[in-house]
Amino acid sequence: MARIRAVLFDIDGTLLDSNDAHAHAWLDALRGHGKNVPFEHVRSRIGMGSERILRELVDMDARSTEGRALTERRSAVFKAHYLPDLGPLPGARVLVDRVRSRGLSCVAVTSASSADLADLLRVAAVADLMDMVVTSDDLDPNGSVGLVELALERVGADASETIFVGDTPYDIAAARRASVGAIALRSGGWKDADLADAIAIYDGPAELASRLDDSPIAQGIGEDMVGGARFGGLRGRRTAMRGGM
């Protein structure tokens, strides 16, 4: 098994309890533009990124005049009305601090903008623990390199030496495209079936922090584990204890 050198962290739903807040901010912005969308349709797409959310929900180009205005409105609403009430998920800072104390690089990787990420990291209480950040602003809109691939380039680690920690099936899919193993956290509100391609699943950052020594972060992963094979049966044991999900 390859030794892990870098851990990529999603923020929303992974370290910060913010997924519902993002969904409500989108709803407010959409309604302000005369577009009524059910909450469930928005909530299930949190984590996709603004361009895909607008395209799938209202068939709107995020780069259009209206698309840019709506996205900016969503960001303003989120910061003014929802961000002040948010806080880190239990164990978020402890998890990142313990990973960092092992000498591993900690990288924040998110589809949020750079301006939004600064606030998210501050509220999640991990801003000072991240060695690097990669946001949607860093991507070439005409390029084929995704956020995880770009993070690998910048941190200087191979895919086999890296783990992505996220909370949505979109996080896991992004990691798989880069051949990076993904640890999933249930803290974002998704069921185990939605996170089936993760190499391990934990309830949230607190559980992962408490079990770090026997996790893929400490033990490393084999190439055959990326894309669905489970690490040490963790998912099976947790699901059985909870009666399935």
C-alpha positions as CSV (number, residue, x, y, z in Angstrom):
1,M,0.0,0.0,0.0
2,A,1.2,3.5,-0.8
3,R,1.9,5.8,2.1
4,I,-0.5,8.8,2.2
5,R,1.2,12.2,1.8
6,A,-1.7,14.5,1.3
7,V,-5.4,14.7,2.4
8,L,-7.8,16.8,0.4
9,F,-10.8,18.1,2.4
10,D,-14.1,19.2,1.0
11,I,-15.6,21.9,3.4
12,D,-19.4,22.1,3.1
13,G,-21.0,19.1,4.8
14,T,-17.6,17.7,5.6
15,L,-16.1,20.1,8.1
16,L,-18.9,22.7,8.2
17,D,-22.6,22.1,8.8
18,S,-23.7,24.1,5.9
19,N,-25.5,22.0,3.2
20,D,-29.0,23.0,4.2
21,A,-28.0,26.7,4.5
22,H,-26.6,26.6,0.9
23,A,-29.8,25.0,-0.3
24,H,-31.9,27.7,1.3
25,A,-29.7,30.5,-0.1
26,W,-30.1,29.1,-3.6
27,L,-33.9,28.9,-3.1
28,D,-34.0,32.6,-2.0
29,A,-31.9,33.7,-4.9
30,L,-33.9,31.6,-7.4
31,R,-37.2,33.0,-6.1
32,G,-35.9,36.5,-6.4
33,H,-35.5,35.8,-10.1
34,G,-39.0,34.4,-10.4
35,K,-37.9,30.7,-10.4
36,N,-39.6,28.4,-8.0
37,V,-37.9,25.1,-7.4
38,P,-38.7,22.5,-4.7
39,F,-36.3,22.4,-1.8
40,E,-35.5,18.7,-2.4
41,H,-34.3,19.4,-5.9
42,V,-31.9,22.0,-4.7
43,R,-30.7,20.1,-1.6
44,S,-29.8,17.0,-3.6
45,R,-27.5,19.1,-5.8
46,I,-25.5,20.9,-3.2
47,G,-21.9,20.0,-3.9
48,M,-22.2,20.1,-7.6
49,G,-20.9,23.6,-8.1
50,S,-22.9,26.7,-9.3
51,E,-22.6,26.1,-13.1
52,R,-24.1,22.6,-12.9
53,I,-26.7,23.5,-10.3
54,L,-28.1,26.3,-12.5
55,R,-28.0,24.2,-15.6
56,E,-29.8,21.3,-14.0
57,L,-32.3,23.2,-12.0
58,V,-33.4,26.0,-14.4
59,D,-31.4,25.4,-17.6
60,M,-29.4,28.6,-17.2
61,D,-25.9,29.3,-18.2
62,A,-24.0,30.5,-15.1
63,R,-21.8,32.7,-17.4
64,S,-24.8,34.6,-18.8
65,T,-25.8,38.0,-17.4
66,E,-28.7,36.5,-15.4
67,G,-26.6,33.5,-14.3
68,R,-23.9,35.7,-12.9
69,A,-26.5,38.0,-11.2
70,L,-28.2,35.0,-9.6
71,T,-25.0,33.4,-8.5
72,E,-23.8,36.7,-6.9
73,R,-27.2,37.1,-5.2
74,R,-27.0,33.6,-3.8
75,S,-23.5,34.3,-2.4
76,A,-24.7,37.6,-0.8
77,V,-27.8,36.0,0.7
78,F,-25.7,33.1,2.1
79,K,-23.2,35.4,3.8
80,A,-25.8,37.9,5.2
81,H,-28.5,35.5,6.3
82,Y,-27.1,32.0,6.8
83,L,-23.3,32.1,7.4
84,P,-23.5,33.9,10.8
85,D,-25.5,31.0,12.3
86,L,-23.2,28.2,11.0
87,G,-20.5,26.4,12.9
88,P,-18.1,23.5,12.4
89,L,-19.2,19.9,12.5
90,P,-18.2,18.1,15.7
91,G,-14.5,17.1,15.5
92,A,-13.7,19.1,12.4
93,R,-10.8,21.0,13.7
94,V,-9.5,18.0,15.7
95,L,-9.6,15.9,12.5
96,V,-7.6,18.3,10.4
97,D,-5.2,19.0,13.2
98,R,-4.5,15.3,13.8
99,V,-4.0,14.8,10.0
100,R,-1.6,17.7,10.0
101,S,0.3,16.5,13.0
102,R,1.2,13.3,11.1
103,G,3.2,15.5,8.7
104,L,0.6,15.2,5.9
105,S,-0.4,18.1,3.6
106,C,-3.9,19.4,4.2
107,V,-5.6,20.9,1.2
108,A,-9.1,22.5,1.0
109,V,-10.7,21.6,-2.3
110,T,-14.1,23.0,-3.1
111,S,-16.4,24.2,-5.9
112,A,-17.0,27.4,-3.9
113,S,-15.3,30.6,-5.0
114,S,-12.1,31.9,-3.4
115,A,-14.1,34.7,-1.8
116,D,-16.6,32.3,-0.3
117,L,-14.0,29.8,0.8
118,A,-12.2,32.3,3.1
119,D,-15.5,32.7,5.1
120,L,-16.2,29.0,5.1
121,L,-12.8,28.1,6.4
122,R,-13.0,30.8,9.1
123,V,-16.4,29.5,10.3
124,A,-15.3,25.9,10.1
125,A,-12.3,26.9,12.4
126,V,-9.7,25.3,10.1
127,A,-8.4,28.3,8.1
128,D,-5.0,28.2,9.9
129,L,-4.6,24.4,9.4
130,M,-4.8,24.3,5.6
131,D,-1.5,24.2,3.7
132,M,-3.2,25.1,0.4
133,V,-6.7,25.8,-1.1
134,V,-8.1,25.0,-4.5
135,T,-11.4,26.6,-5.6
136,S,-13.5,26.9,-8.7
137,D,-11.7,30.2,-9.4
138,D,-8.5,28.2,-10.1
139,L,-10.0,26.2,-12.9
140,D,-9.6,27.0,-16.6
141,P,-13.2,27.2,-17.8
142,N,-12.1,25.8,-21.1
143,G,-9.9,23.1,-19.7
144,S,-10.4,19.5,-18.8
145,V,-8.6,19.5,-15.5
146,G,-10.9,19.1,-12.5
147,L,-10.4,20.4,-8.9
148,V,-8.9,17.1,-7.6
149,E,-6.5,16.8,-10.5
150,L,-5.4,20.4,-10.0
151,A,-4.9,19.8,-6.3
152,L,-2.7,16.9,-7.0
153,E,-0.6,19.0,-9.3
154,R,-0.2,21.8,-6.8
155,V,0.5,19.6,-3.8
156,G,3.0,17.5,-5.7
157,A,1.6,14.1,-4.7
158,D,0.6,11.1,-6.8
159,A,-3.0,9.9,-6.7
160,S,-2.0,6.8,-4.8
161,E,-0.5,9.0,-2.1
162,T,-3.6,11.1,-1.6
163,I,-7.0,10.7,0.0
164,F,-10.1,12.9,-0.5
165,V,-12.5,13.4,2.4
166,G,-16.0,14.5,1.3
167,D,-19.7,14.1,2.0
168,T,-21.5,13.8,-1.3
169,P,-21.5,11.4,-4.2
170,Y,-20.2,14.3,-6.3
171,D,-17.1,14.4,-4.1
172,I,-16.5,10.7,-4.6
173,A,-17.0,10.9,-8.3
174,A,-14.5,13.8,-8.6
175,A,-12.0,11.8,-6.6
176,R,-12.5,8.7,-8.8
177,R,-11.9,10.6,-12.0
178,A,-8.5,11.5,-10.6
179,S,-7.9,7.9,-9.4
180,V,-7.9,9.2,-5.8
181,G,-9.5,7.1,-3.0
182,A,-12.3,8.9,-1.2
183,I,-13.5,8.7,2.4
184,A,-17.1,9.7,2.8
185,L,-18.8,11.3,5.8
186,R,-22.5,10.9,6.5
187,S,-22.5,14.4,8.0
188,G,-23.6,15.9,4.7
189,G,-27.0,14.1,4.9
190,W,-26.4,11.4,2.2
191,K,-27.2,7.7,2.7
192,D,-24.6,5.0,2.5
193,A,-26.1,3.8,-0.8
194,D,-25.3,7.2,-2.3
195,L,-21.7,7.0,-1.0
196,A,-21.2,3.4,-2.2
197,D,-18.0,4.2,-4.1
198,A,-16.1,5.5,-1.1
199,I,-13.3,3.3,0.3
200,A,-14.6,3.9,3.8
201,I,-17.6,5.7,5.4
202,Y,-17.7,7.4,8.8
203,D,-20.5,9.3,10.6
204,G,-18.6,12.6,10.6
205,P,-15.2,14.2,11.3
206,A,-15.4,13.3,15.0
207,E,-15.6,9.6,14.2
208,L,-12.9,9.7,11.6
209,A,-10.6,11.7,14.0
210,S,-11.2,9.1,16.8
211,R,-10.4,6.2,14.4
212,L,-7.6,7.8,12.4
213,D,-5.0,5.3,13.4
214,D,-6.9,2.4,11.6
215,S,-8.3,4.5,8.8
216,P,-7.0,4.6,5.2
217,I,-5.3,7.9,6.0
218,A,-2.9,6.1,8.4
219,Q,-2.9,2.7,6.8
220,G,-2.7,3.7,3.1
221,I,-4.7,2.2,0.3
222,G,-4.1,-0.2,-2.5
223,E,-4.8,0.6,-6.2
224,D,-7.6,-1.9,-6.2
225,M,-9.5,0.0,-3.5
226,V,-10.2,3.1,-5.5
227,G,-13.6,2.8,-7.0
228,G,-15.6,0.9,-4.5
229,A,-13.6,-1.7,-2.5
230,R,-14.0,-1.2,1.2
231,F,-11.2,-0.4,3.6
232,G,-11.1,-3.0,6.4
233,G,-14.9,-3.6,6.2
234,L,-15.6,-0.3,7.9
235,R,-18.7,0.4,5.9
236,G,-20.1,-3.0,6.5
237,R,-19.6,-2.9,10.3
238,R,-21.1,0.6,10.7
239,T,-24.1,-0.1,8.5
240,A,-24.8,-3.3,10.5
241,M,-24.6,-1.4,13.7
242,R,-27.0,1.2,12.5
243,G,-29.4,-1.3,11.0
244,G,-28.6,-0.2,7.4
245,M,-29.3,3.0,5.6
